[in-house]
Amino acid sequence: MSMRARLGTKVGAALLVLPLLLGCGCCAGPGLIFDEIFGGQRHTFTEQDIAGDWTSDCGGTVSIRADGTATVTDLPIHRVRDDAGGLRETKAGGEYTWRIVPESGDTDQEVRFATPQYDEEVFSAHAERDWTGFDNLEYFLSTPSEPIYCVLSR
C-alpha cells in the first residue's frame, strides 16, 4: 500500500472516530449523525402504545391511562446540590395529565406530563432510541453536572 493510501486511510479513520470521542455536544452535526447510526432511531408512538404501567430504571413508576391522566409515584426528575455539597433529589408524584406533542423540525415526538390544576409541564419523555421499533420511553433527569437519561419500561 502506498504512503498516500495509508495516509488517506488514517485520515478517514480519524474523521470517523473524532465525533465519537468528542461527543455530540462538541460537534452537533457529526455527533447527531453518529447518534443516528450507532444509537438507533426514535420511533413514533400513539396513545394506545403508551397507555399502561411503566417502571423507571432510575426509580419510580408511571401509570398512564387512555383518558389523558396518569399516576406518578416517586419518579426522580431533578437533582441539585444541597448546602452540605450532597445531592438532593426531587421526585414527581401524584396525579398528572398527559398529551403527545408531535415531532417538529429538530424536536422529537414527546409525551408531556403536566399538573392538572395549572397545566404546567413537570417532565416529558420520548421514545428510546432503538433499531426494532417502539418499546420504551426515555426521560431526562437533570443534574448539576451532566444529564442522565432514565428509561421507562413495562
N, CA, C and O of each residue as an XYZ file, in Angstrom:
616
protein
N       0.858     -1.170      0.000
C       0.000      0.000      0.000
C       0.904      1.233      0.000
O       1.887      1.296      0.738
N       0.563      2.189     -0.822
C       1.388      3.385     -0.941
C       1.250      4.276      0.287
O       0.291      4.164      1.051
N       2.216      5.153      0.458
C       2.206      6.098      1.584
C       0.963      6.978      1.527
O       0.364      7.270      2.562
N       0.576      7.394      0.349
C      -0.589      8.262      0.177
C      -1.872      7.516      0.577
O      -2.744      8.097      1.223
N      -1.992      6.246      0.202
C      -3.178      5.447      0.542
C      -3.267      5.238      2.050
O      -4.351      5.330      2.627
N      -2.121      4.953      2.697
C      -2.113      4.766      4.151
C      -2.514      6.059      4.866
O      -3.269      6.021      5.838
N      -2.020      7.180      4.396
C      -2.366      8.462      4.989
C      -3.862      8.731      4.840
O      -4.521      9.189      5.774
N      -4.389      8.437      3.643
C      -5.828      8.631      3.412
C      -6.667      7.755      4.326
O      -7.707      8.194      4.816
N      -6.234      6.526      4.564
C      -6.953      5.613      5.451
C      -6.930      6.127      6.885
O      -7.946      6.079      7.578
N      -5.774      6.620      7.334
C      -5.659      7.142      8.700
C      -6.502      8.392      8.889
O      -7.152      8.553      9.921
N      -6.496      9.271      7.907
C      -7.304     10.497      7.993
C      -8.786     10.134      8.012
O      -9.558     10.695      8.790
N      -9.178      9.201      7.160
C     -10.586      8.772      7.132
C     -11.017      8.167      8.457
O     -12.107      8.460      8.949
N     -10.168      7.323      9.040
C     -10.492      6.717     10.331
C     -10.588      7.777     11.416
O     -11.476      7.715     12.267
N      -9.686      8.745     11.396
C      -9.722      9.818     12.393
C     -11.001     10.637     12.277
O     -11.589     11.022     13.287
N     -11.427     10.901     11.056
C     -12.662     11.663     10.855
C     -13.875     10.895     11.348
O     -14.844     11.502     11.804
N     -13.841      9.582     11.266
C     -14.953      8.776     11.769
C     -14.957      8.694     13.290
O     -16.020      8.721     13.910
N     -13.782      8.595     13.892
C     -13.680      8.398     15.332
C     -13.779      9.710     16.103
O     -14.295      9.714     17.220
N     -13.309     10.806     15.555
C     -13.276     12.083     16.259
C     -14.628     12.501     16.826
O     -14.684     12.859     18.002
N     -15.728     12.478     16.060
C     -17.009     12.872     16.655
C     -17.422     11.971     17.813
O     -18.069     12.434     18.752
N     -17.062     10.703     17.760
C     -17.402      9.807     18.863
C     -16.623     10.161     20.120
O     -17.162     10.114     21.225
N     -15.357     10.513     19.951
C     -14.537     10.882     21.099
C     -14.976     12.207     21.698
O     -14.959     12.367     22.919
N     -15.365     13.151     20.867
C     -15.755     14.474     21.351
C     -17.169     14.500     21.899
O     -17.486     15.340     22.741
N     -18.024     13.600     21.443
C     -19.413     13.578     21.889
C     -20.261     14.532     21.081
O     -19.750     15.378     20.348
N     -21.555     14.383     21.225
C     -22.494     15.162     20.420
C     -22.437     16.656     20.718
O     -22.691     17.467     19.828
N     -22.108     17.037     21.954
C     -22.138     18.446     22.305
C     -21.062     19.265     21.615
O     -21.279     20.444     21.333
N     -19.902     18.672     21.333
C     -18.791     19.421     20.743
C     -18.935     19.601     19.242
O     -18.428     20.574     18.683
N     -19.602     18.700     18.601
C     -19.754     18.782     17.146
C     -21.136     18.263     16.802
O     -21.289     17.120     16.372
N     -22.122     19.085     16.986
C     -23.517     18.666     16.916
C     -23.876     17.971     15.615
O     -24.537     16.933     15.643
N     -23.465     18.507     14.483
C     -23.837     17.885     13.209
C     -23.336     16.469     13.087
O     -24.145     15.548     12.979
N     -22.002     16.252     13.100
C     -21.493     14.888     13.010
C     -21.932     14.015     14.175
O     -22.206     12.829     13.996
N     -22.001     14.602     15.375
C     -22.426     13.822     16.538
C     -23.825     13.282     16.379
O     -24.086     12.124     16.704
N     -24.736     14.109     15.880
C     -26.105     13.655     15.667
C     -26.171     12.576     14.612
O     -26.949     11.630     14.739
N     -25.367     12.704     13.572
C     -25.345     11.682     12.531
C     -24.876     10.359     13.122
O     -25.483      9.319     12.864
N     -23.795     10.383     13.918
C     -23.297      9.154     14.514
C     -24.277      8.600     15.532
O     -24.380      7.383     15.683
N     -25.007      9.472     16.243
C     -26.020      9.014     17.179
C     -27.091      8.234     16.431
O     -27.532      7.182     16.893
N     -27.509      8.744     15.280
C     -28.489      8.033     14.463
C     -27.934      6.698     13.977
O     -28.638      5.688     13.986
N     -26.666      6.695     13.551
C     -26.072      5.474     13.008
C     -25.885      4.422     14.093
O     -26.248      3.261     13.900
N     -25.322      4.817     15.236
C     -24.970      3.843     16.264
C     -26.012      3.712     17.371
O     -25.974      2.732     18.115
N     -26.931      4.649     17.509
C     -27.877      4.615     18.611
C     -29.289      4.242     18.227
O     -30.172      4.258     19.086
N     -29.541      3.908     16.975
C     -30.903      3.620     16.561
C     -31.653      4.900     16.262
O     -31.052      5.963     16.108
N     -32.956      4.794     16.183
C     -33.771      5.974     15.909
C     -34.922      6.041     16.897
O     -35.238      5.053     17.561
N     -35.536      7.186     16.991
C     -36.711      7.341     17.841
C     -37.932      7.046     16.989
O     -38.168      7.706     15.977
N     -38.696      6.065     17.395
C     -39.890      5.681     16.652
C     -41.097      6.455     17.169
O     -41.134      6.857     18.332
N     -42.064      6.657     16.314
C     -43.295      7.333     16.736
C     -44.130      6.370     17.570
O     -43.982      5.151     17.480
N     -45.001      6.942     18.375
C     -45.888      6.135     19.209
C     -47.254      6.796     19.255
O     -47.396      7.975     18.932
N     -48.248      6.034     19.657
C     -49.620      6.527     19.748
C     -50.087      6.449     21.203
O     -49.383      5.929     22.069
N     -51.271      6.969     21.448
C     -51.860      6.897     22.780
C     -51.973      5.446     23.245
O     -51.722      5.138     24.410
N     -52.354      4.556     22.322
C     -52.508      3.140     22.665
C     -51.163      2.511     23.042
O     -51.106      1.615     23.884
N     -50.085      2.985     22.416
C     -48.754      2.444     22.713
C     -48.286      2.788     24.120
O     -47.577      1.999     24.745
N     -48.671      3.948     24.622
C     -48.122      4.374     25.915
C     -49.046      4.125     27.100
O     -48.610      4.213     28.248
N     -50.310      3.815     26.843
C     -51.214      3.524     27.958
C     -50.742      2.252     28.667
O     -50.449      1.245     28.022
N     -50.671      2.307     29.986
C     -50.245      1.153     30.778
C     -49.320      1.571     31.902
O     -49.143      2.759     32.170
N     -48.730      0.577     32.559
C     -47.863      0.804     33.707
C     -46.399      0.735     33.291
O     -45.981     -0.188     32.592
N     -45.627      1.728     33.732
C     -44.219      1.857     33.376
C     -43.381      1.964     34.640
O     -43.815      2.552     35.631
N     -42.176      1.393     34.605
C     -41.232      1.474     35.715
C     -39.942      2.102     35.202
O     -39.453      1.733     34.134
N     -39.393      3.043     35.953
C     -38.161      3.719     35.559
C     -36.946      2.988     36.112
O     -36.967      2.506     37.244
N     -35.883      2.907     35.309
C     -34.639      2.328     35.806
C     -33.943      3.272     36.793
O     -32.967      2.878     37.431
N     -34.428      4.504     36.927
C     -33.909      5.455     37.917
C     -34.757      5.454     39.190
O     -34.467      6.190     40.133
N     -35.810      4.623     39.212
C     -36.718      4.554     40.351
C     -38.051      5.190     40.013
O     -38.116      6.092     39.178
N     -39.104      4.733     40.647
C     -40.430      5.297     40.451
C     -41.215      4.606     39.357
O     -40.684      3.812     38.581
N     -42.497      4.933     39.318
C     -43.417      4.337     38.339
C     -44.338      5.399     37.756
O     -44.542      6.463     38.342
N     -44.888      5.083     36.587
C     -45.882      5.932     35.928
C     -46.978      5.023     35.392
O     -46.698      4.081     34.650
N     -48.220      5.300     35.763
C     -49.370      4.573     35.221
C     -50.120      5.531     34.306
O     -50.729      6.496     34.767
N     -50.071      5.258     33.014
C     -50.676      6.130     32.010
C     -52.012      5.550     31.595
O     -52.096      4.393     31.181
N     -53.065      6.363     31.709
C     -54.406      5.920     31.342
C     -54.841      6.565     30.016
O     -54.424      7.676     29.688
N     -55.665      5.866     29.284
C     -56.111      6.320     27.968
C     -56.931      7.607     28.035
O     -57.075      8.290     27.021
N     -57.472      7.955     29.208
C     -58.301      9.160     29.324
C     -57.488     10.448     29.449
O     -58.060     11.517     29.666
N     -56.151     10.360     29.313
C     -55.317     11.561     29.395
C     -54.825     11.879     30.786
O     -54.287     12.961     31.020
N     -55.002     10.949     31.722
C     -54.497     11.144     33.071
C     -53.428     10.096     33.380
O     -53.342      9.061     32.719
N     -52.623     10.386     34.391
C     -51.567      9.461     34.788
C     -51.313      9.598     36.284
O     -51.474     10.673     36.862
N     -50.914      8.494     36.896
C     -50.490      8.499     38.283
C     -48.987      8.255     38.301
O     -48.501      7.266     37.752
N     -48.254      9.172     38.941
C     -46.801      9.082     39.016
C     -46.429      8.852     40.476
O     -46.948      9.522     41.368
N     -45.526      7.898     40.715
C     -45.100      7.576     42.076
C     -43.581      7.619     42.169
O     -42.888      6.832     41.524
N     -43.065      8.548     42.977
C     -41.634      8.631     43.310
C     -40.705      8.599     42.102
O     -39.684      7.911     42.130
N     -41.038      9.327     41.046
C     -40.219      9.367     39.839
C     -39.184     10.479     39.956
O     -39.556     11.652     39.975
N     -37.877     10.143     40.037
C     -36.869     11.193     40.146
C     -36.794     12.011     38.854
O     -36.673     11.458     37.761
N     -36.870     13.343     39.002
C     -36.845     14.192     37.810
C     -35.774     15.276     37.866
O     -35.482     15.905     36.849
N     -35.181     15.505     39.050
C     -34.203     16.587     39.175
C     -33.285     16.311     40.364
O     -33.735     15.838     41.408
N     -31.989     16.611     40.198
C     -31.030     16.519     41.303
C     -30.285     17.832     41.404
O     -29.811     18.369     40.403
N     -30.185     18.350     42.627
C     -29.451     19.597     42.872
C     -28.505     19.400     44.052
O     -28.701     18.509     44.878
N     -27.490     20.232     44.119
C     -26.563     20.208     45.257
C     -27.200     20.936     46.438
O     -27.759     22.023     46.291
N     -27.105     20.318     47.600
C     -27.600     20.995     48.802
C     -26.467     21.786     49.456
O     -25.346     21.788     48.949
N     -26.743     22.448     50.558
C     -25.751     23.293     51.230
C     -24.534     22.509     51.709
O     -23.439     23.065     51.802
N     -24.711     21.233     52.011
C     -23.605     20.403     52.503
C     -22.791     19.795     51.362
O     -21.817     19.085     51.610
N     -23.181     20.065     50.116
C     -22.446     19.534     48.971
C     -22.964     18.204     48.456
O     -22.447     17.676     47.471
N     -23.972     17.660     49.109
C     -24.569     16.402     48.657
C     -25.629     16.657     47.595
O     -25.943     17.804     47.277
N     -26.168     15.589     47.059
C     -27.226     15.718     46.055
C     -28.583     15.501     46.690
O     -28.789     14.549     47.442
N     -29.501     16.393     46.380
C     -30.882     16.256     46.825
C     -31.723     15.975     45.598
O     -31.609     16.676     44.593
N     -32.556     14.971     45.668
C     -33.347     14.544     44.515
C     -34.792     15.012     44.655
O     -35.411     14.859     45.708
N     -35.316     15.583     43.575
C     -36.725     15.949     43.524
C     -37.450     14.846     42.782
O     -37.030     14.424     41.704
N     -38.549     14.382     43.372
C     -39.327     13.318     42.750
C     -40.721     13.821     42.432
O     -41.324     14.577     43.194
N     -41.218     13.379     41.280
C     -42.590     13.694     40.910
C     -43.501     12.633     41.502
O     -43.142     11.458     41.579
N     -44.675     13.061     41.917
C     -45.645     12.124     42.464
C     -47.023     12.741     42.470
O     -47.173     13.944     42.681
N     -48.029     11.919     42.237
C     -49.401     12.388     42.266
C     -50.104     12.179     40.942
O     -49.702     11.353     40.124
N     -51.159     12.945     40.753
C     -51.978     12.836     39.543
C     -51.549     13.897     38.527
O     -51.342     15.059     38.877
N     -51.420     13.488     37.290
C     -50.986     14.362     36.203
C     -51.880     14.162     34.994
O     -52.598     13.167     34.892
N     -51.829     15.114     34.086
C     -52.424     14.928     32.766
C     -51.276     14.693     31.795
O     -50.132     15.039     32.088
N     -51.575     14.112     30.654
C     -50.528     13.895     29.656
C     -51.100     14.136     28.270
O     -52.302     14.011     28.033
N     -50.193     14.487     27.361
C     -50.560     14.659     25.957
C     -49.334     14.383     25.100
O     -48.199     14.577     25.535
N     -49.575     13.934     23.900
C     -48.488     13.675     22.965
C     -48.279     14.919     22.119
O     -49.220     15.459     21.536
N     -47.034     15.364     22.061
C     -46.648     16.507     21.233
C     -45.932     15.947     20.008
O     -44.934     15.239     20.146
N     -46.435     16.258     18.803
C     -45.825     15.676     17.602
C     -44.420     16.187     17.335
O     -44.021     17.247     17.818
N     -43.687     15.417     16.563
C     -42.349     15.799     16.126
C     -42.458     17.045     15.254
O     -43.392     17.186     14.465
N     -41.483     17.952     15.410
C     -41.477     19.136     14.551
C     -40.045     19.611     14.371
O     -39.310     19.756     15.348
N     -39.652     19.850     13.150
C     -38.301     20.331     12.877
C     -37.248     19.406     13.449
O     -37.122     18.257     13.028
N     -36.485     19.917     14.420
C     -35.436     19.101     15.018
C     -35.822     18.571     16.401
O     -34.954     18.106     17.140
N     -37.105     18.631     16.764
C     -37.553     18.097     18.049
C     -38.280     16.774     17.845
O     -39.071     16.618     16.915
N     -37.996     15.828     18.729
C     -38.640     14.515     18.668
C     -40.046     14.573     19.236
O     -40.381     15.470     20.010
N     -40.860     13.611     18.846
C     -42.186     13.442     19.428
C     -42.015     13.184     20.929
O     -41.108     12.460     21.340
N     -42.893     13.779     21.740
C     -42.800     13.629     23.193
C     -44.171     13.383     23.788
O     -45.195     13.748     23.210
N     -44.171     12.761     24.944
C     -45.365     12.742     25.780
C     -45.033     13.637     26.970
O     -44.046     13.416     27.672
N     -45.877     14.655     27.188
C     -45.617     15.642     28.245
C     -46.598     15.435     29.392
O     -47.801     15.267     29.193
N     -46.043     15.452     30.591
C     -46.832     15.271     31.803
C     -46.922     16.616     32.511
O     -45.911     17.286     32.721
N     -48.143     17.008     32.877
C     -48.377     18.329     33.468
C     -49.280     18.205     34.684
O     -50.004     17.224     34.852
N     -49.217     19.236     35.533
C     -50.117     19.293     36.679
C     -51.523     19.608     36.171
O     -51.685     20.479     35.316
N     -52.530     18.924     36.675
C     -53.888     19.176     36.180
C     -54.420     20.568     36.538
O     -55.199     21.145     35.779
N     -54.008     21.104     37.676
C     -54.532     22.396     38.119
C     -54.069     23.540     37.229
O     -54.874     24.389     36.847
N     -52.775     23.574     36.892
C     -52.211     24.714     36.182
C     -51.727     24.379     34.781
O     -51.240     25.262     34.075
N     -51.847     23.136     34.367
C     -51.340     22.671     33.069
C     -49.871     23.056     32.894
O     -49.449     23.448     31.806
N     -49.096     22.940     33.974
C     -47.669     23.248     33.954
C     -46.889     21.947     33.755
O     -47.046     20.993     34.517
N     -46.042     21.925     32.710
C     -45.278     20.706     32.424
C     -44.298     20.418     33.548
O     -43.571     21.304     33.997
N     -44.287     19.155     34.003
C     -43.385     18.725     35.063
C     -42.217     17.933     34.469
O     -41.068     18.126     34.867
N     -42.507     17.055     33.531
C     -41.463     16.315     32.830
C     -42.040     15.800     31.521
O     -43.256     15.779     31.330
N     -41.157     15.387     30.624
C     -41.596     14.828     29.343
C     -40.722     13.625     29.016
O     -39.635     13.459     29.570
N     -41.213     12.795     28.111
C     -40.479     11.593     27.708
C     -40.624     11.414     26.206
O     -41.582     11.894     25.601
N     -39.674     10.726     25.620
C     -39.751     10.415     24.197
C     -39.362      8.952     23.999
O     -38.913      8.295     24.938
N     -39.531      8.453     22.801
C     -39.197      7.058     22.519
C     -37.702      6.854     22.683
O     -36.901      7.666     22.219
N     -37.332      5.774     23.340
C     -35.911      5.443     23.475
C     -35.366      5.063     22.102
O     -36.057      4.422     21.310
N     -34.137      5.456     21.828
C     -33.517      5.088     20.551
C     -33.386      3.575     20.466
O     -32.910      2.927     21.398
N     -33.816      3.020     19.334
C     -33.829      1.576     19.154
C     -33.877      1.289     17.662
O     -34.311      2.129     16.873
N     -33.433      0.111     17.282
C     -33.500     -0.275     15.872
C     -34.787     -1.021     15.554
O     -35.210     -1.036     14.398
N     -35.419     -1.636     16.538
C     -36.507     -2.568     16.257
C     -37.897     -1.958     16.315
O     -38.839     -2.576     15.818
N     -38.070     -0.803     16.884
C     -39.395     -0.200     16.998
C     -39.593      0.388     18.380
O     -38.660      0.439     19.182
N     -40.806      0.830     18.657
C     -41.105      1.467     19.940
C     -41.324      0.415     21.024
O     -42.187     -0.453     20.891
N     -40.540      0.497     22.094
C     -40.731     -0.364     23.259
C     -40.731      0.441     24.546
O     -41.589      0.241     25.405
N     -39.770      1.354     24.687
C     -39.577      2.069     25.946
C     -39.629      3.573     25.750
O     -39.409      4.087     24.653
N     -39.924      4.259     26.837
C     -39.850      5.717     26.876
C     -38.576      6.106     27.605
O     -38.074      5.354     28.441
N     -38.060      7.275     27.286
C     -36.835      7.759     27.900
C     -37.083      9.198     28.347
O     -37.670      9.987     27.607
N     -36.639      9.537     29.550
C     -36.782     10.917     30.001
C     -35.477     11.399     30.600
O     -34.614     10.606     30.977
N     -35.350     12.697     30.681
C     -34.139     13.375     31.114
C     -34.226     13.688     32.596
O     -35.155     14.364     33.039
N     -33.264     13.199     33.363
C     -33.143     13.541     34.775
C     -32.053     14.593     34.876
O     -30.880     14.292     34.653
N     -32.420     15.819     35.206
C     -31.418     16.885     35.234
C     -30.598     16.814     36.511
O     -31.127     16.551     37.591
N     -29.301     17.051     36.373
C     -28.367     17.038     37.495
C     -27.456     18.256     37.378
O     -27.433     18.903     36.331
N     -26.707     18.582     38.425
C     -25.827     19.745     38.344
C     -24.692     19.587     37.337
O     -24.250     20.579     36.757
N     -24.218     18.381     37.119
C     -23.030     18.234     36.286
C     -23.301     17.653     34.904
O     -22.651     18.058     33.941
N     -24.227     16.730     34.777
C     -24.474     16.119     33.478
C     -25.878     15.541     33.433
O     -26.455     15.214     34.470
N     -26.427     15.416     32.228
C     -27.765     14.829     32.119
C     -27.713     13.311     32.293
O     -26.726     12.663     31.944
N     -28.768     12.777     32.827
C     -28.929     11.326     32.940
C     -30.236     10.973     32.243
O     -31.271     11.583     32.513
N     -30.191      9.995     31.353
C     -31.414      9.551     30.711
C     -31.915      8.323     31.432
O     -31.179      7.352     31.608
N     -33.150      8.363     31.845
C     -33.784      7.252     32.548
C     -34.757      6.594     31.581
O     -35.417      7.269     30.791
N     -34.838      5.289     31.650
C     -35.696      4.536     30.740
C     -36.926      4.038     31.489
O     -36.825      3.419     32.548
N     -38.087      4.324     30.911
C     -39.353      3.791     31.418
C     -39.697      2.567     30.580
O     -39.811      2.655     29.358
N     -39.863      1.422     31.243
C     -40.223      0.207     30.529
C     -41.400     -0.461     31.222
O     -41.696     -0.181     32.383
N     -42.052     -1.329     30.506
C     -43.232     -2.033     31.051
C     -42.814     -3.167     31.936
O     -43.664     -3.871     32.481
